[in-house]
Amino acid sequence: MQRQAGKWDGALNEPKITAKLFTDDGTFPNNERLPLLIYVEAFALPTDDPATFIERTFEANGWGGMWRNGIYTYHHYHSNAHEALGCYAGTARVQLGGADGVVIDFNAGDAILIPAGVAHKCLETSGSFRIIGAYPRGQHKYDVRRGIPEERPHTDKSILRVPLPQNDPVYGAAGPMHKEWRVPAPGLPAIREAESDDLRQAR
């Protein structure tokens, strides 16, 4: 289907979202308030330059500081930024939430929205695996933390101060981030706690 991503029209599939909340495991703070969001087959990728397609979608929704590469092969997190990842080639097995976290397949066309504090690591890849990384405005100078005891409690405080993004990185103002993270869409009032709980139970 066709969906509008900010001011740029792109071919996006209907949202298929999995939300996973990761709590402090003693090594990695993770994020007890914001769930990590997995967007399965979000992008209907063109055969010609799929990387630029994802970059333009992120950019249209106010996400920048982009890079093209892979995912570190060690557990790490960002204490001062939320991160969006969009896969444009290949596939990988990725662990989320630390050593006791879940393992998912991350395939071309998928995206992941990682809240500040949530650990992630690449376990294995196909030879062609490539992704785009992007960050909300004001969060482009992100840190890389590895779960060293000396990092805390400084990083715990930093995570709590990270501002919420204005738009879902993939679907913009109509995206699932606004419900899952209780972020009001532009021009709309904030979602009240009771309303958000009702929406979650209705899924």
N, C-alpha and C positions, 0 to 999 in steps of 0.2 A: 504494500500500500504506500501511498504518498503521505508524508507528514511534514509539517513545517518545522524546521529547526531554527528558531530565531528568525533572522532575515534571509536564511538560505534554505532552499527547498532540497531535500534529499530523500532517497528511497530508504525508508526504515520499515522494518516489519512490526507487527503488533507486539507490544511488550510481553515478554515471558520472563517474569522476575522471580528470583529466589532471594529472600532476605535472611541473613544469618547474623545473630548477635553474639559477639565474642567477649567474654569477661576476662578480667585479670587472671593470668595463670601463674603468677608469682615471678615470672621472668619478663613477660611482655604485658604492658598495661591493657592492650586492646582498647575497646571502647564500649562501655556499659550503657551508653545512651543511644548511640547511632548504629544501626545494623549495616553490615556490608551487603551490597546489592550486586547480584549476578544477573546480567542481561544476556539471556541465551538467544543466539541468532538475531540480535538487534539490528545489525546492519545487513541490508541486501547489497552486498559488495559488487561493484562493477569489476569486470575483468581488466579494465584499463585503469591503472593507478588507484587501487583501493586504499592505499595509505592516505593520499590526499583527500579522498572522500571522507575518511574518519576525521582527519584534521579539520576540514571545513565544518563538519558537524559540531565538533567540540568548540571551535572558534565562534561559530554562530551563537552558541549558548553561553558565551562569556568565559570559556575555559582556555587557558593559554600556557605559556612556558613549555611548549611541547617538544618532545624528543622521539626519535625512532630507535628502537633497540630491542632488548629482551628484558627478563626479570632476573635479579641477582639470585645466585644459587645458595644463598645463606638467608636465614631468617632476619628480617629487618622491618622497620616501620618508620613513619614520619610523625614527629610530635608537633609540628607546626603547620601541617598542610593536609588537606584531603586530596586524594589522588584518583583520577579516572584512567583506566587502561582499556584500549580498544585493540583487538587482534585483527590484523589484516592479512596474515599469512601463516600457514602451518598450524601446529597444535602443541600444547604443553600440558604437563601435569603440575598443578600448582597447589601448594599447601597454604592454608589460610588460618590465622589465629594462633600460630606457634606450633611447637613440637607435638602437642596433643590435639591440634586443630583438624579441620576437614581437608580432604584432598579432592580437587575437582579437575575436570578436563576443560581447558581453555582453548577454544577453537576459533578459527577465522570467522569473523562476523559477530563474535561475542564481545561483551564489555564487562568490566568490573568497576564498581565505585567503592573505594576503600576509605573508610573514615580514618581520620588522624588517630594514630596509636595502634592500629590493627596490623599485626605481623603478617608477612607474606614471603614466600620463597618458591623458586622454581625447582622442581624435582627432576624433570626430564623434558626434552623437547624433540620435535621433529627437526630436521636440518634447516627447514625454511621458516621456523617460527619467528615472527616479528610483531611488535606491538607499537602503539602510540601511547605515550604518557602525557597527561595534561592536568592542570591545576586551576582552581578558582583565582579570580583576580586578587592580587595582593599576597598570594601564597606560592609564588614561583621560586622563591629562595628557600626551598625545603631542606630539612636536615635528613640524615640517614642514621638511625639508631639501631643498635644490634642486641639490645637486651642485656647490656652490661649493668651490674648493680649500681655503679656510681652514677648512672644516668638519672636515677630516680632519687627523690621525688620531683626533681626539676621538670622532667618530661611529663609527669602526671599533671602538673599545673599548666604546662604549655598546651597539652591536649584540650583541656577545658576552655582555654581562651581562643581556640581556633574558630573564626567566624563561619557560619553556615553559608554555603554557596547560594547565589540568587536563582540559579536554574539547574535543572537536571542536565548532566553533560550530554546525554543522547537525545532525549525527547523534549528538552526545553521546559517551558512553563507548564506543560501538560504532563510532565514526566512523573514516574513513580517516586522519585526522591522526595517530592513535595509531601506526599502522604507518609512515607516510611520515616522520614526525618522531621516531619511536622514543620516543614518550611512553607509558608504561604506563597502561592503563585503570585507574580506581580499583579498588583491591583486588587487582590483579594485579601480578606481578613485572615488572621492566623487560625489554624485548625485548633480547636479546643481539645483538651486532653480526652474528655468523654467521647467526642466525635471521632477522634483518631482511633480510640479503642474499639468503637463500634465498627469502623471501617476494617480494622484488622480482623475482627471476628467474622465479618461478612465474607472474607475472601475464601 
